[in-house]
């Protein structure tokens, strides 16, 4: 919790340093480990013991888990910094707990986007934004997910994220053109199209913006050398700040000229333009 609080406060300062580098949303994760894991999986050793915080994979996951009251505190800390709190929910129990906090948005990770029992609970009982990653998901499964929400008139609350599930993802597997495909298929019927990146660096996100993504999710860490598989695919504070700045500045540039000769060009036109009849 102390590390999480430090991260939230740090992200809250980004807008003070540069209005173009502010972060909008801080998102955590919520899992009910005994609901997600079989007894065998829970009691098995971590596949990478050097990254484990427990004697078994289950103990490792429990060590990293925030309970409901801790999430309530995280939400308050986010709001204190002018940030939106959110959480990815991995199972039905986690979904019910986070819904009780009534956040503005809830995320469905790629691993859980076919848990229709959980999706049904969120569709019928939670009326904020529902953000869904589409990693590890076939196009037919995408349609099933979309139609499940559309059938209850909830499609306009959806944000669908192009995503490749890997940590980190090689550049050739990011497949940015999936953003165009998802936007063409669903863009007119959902709230927005997002890009959930697990790659290195920040250049790819700018291309994702140009292709039509309007929501961007990146993992954040204070130190990429920390123990754990996610840290290598995460951004440290300077990287996150630069990404936010570059996205906002590029978004301002992605427009058409409001008139054929802009005001900024008029002086240069008079000075430099040679018109030969």
Secondary structure as GFF3:
##gff-version 3
##sequence-region A 1 277
A	DSSP	alpha_helix	2	17	.	.	.	ID=ss1
A	DSSP	three_ten_helix	19	21	.	.	.	ID=ss2
A	DSSP	beta_strand	25	30	.	.	.	ID=ss3
A	DSSP	alpha_helix	33	36	.	.	.	ID=ss4
A	DSSP	alpha_helix	39	43	.	.	.	ID=ss5
A	DSSP	three_ten_helix	49	51	.	.	.	ID=ss6
A	DSSP	alpha_helix	57	64	.	.	.	ID=ss7
A	DSSP	alpha_helix	68	80	.	.	.	ID=ss8
A	DSSP	beta_strand	84	89	.	.	.	ID=ss9
A	DSSP	alpha_helix	92	99	.	.	.	ID=ss10
A	DSSP	beta_strand	105	108	.	.	.	ID=ss11
A	DSSP	three_ten_helix	110	112	.	.	.	ID=ss12
A	DSSP	alpha_helix	116	125	.	.	.	ID=ss13
A	DSSP	beta_strand	129	133	.	.	.	ID=ss14
A	DSSP	alpha_helix	139	150	.	.	.	ID=ss15
A	DSSP	three_ten_helix	155	157	.	.	.	ID=ss16
A	DSSP	beta_strand	158	163	.	.	.	ID=ss17
A	DSSP	three_ten_helix	171	173	.	.	.	ID=ss18
A	DSSP	alpha_helix	177	186	.	.	.	ID=ss19
A	DSSP	beta_strand	192	197	.	.	.	ID=ss20
A	DSSP	alpha_helix	203	210	.	.	.	ID=ss21
A	DSSP	beta_strand	215	218	.	.	.	ID=ss22
A	DSSP	three_ten_helix	231	233	.	.	.	ID=ss23
A	DSSP	alpha_helix	237	253	.	.	.	ID=ss24
A	DSSP	alpha_helix	263	272	.	.	.	ID=ss25
###
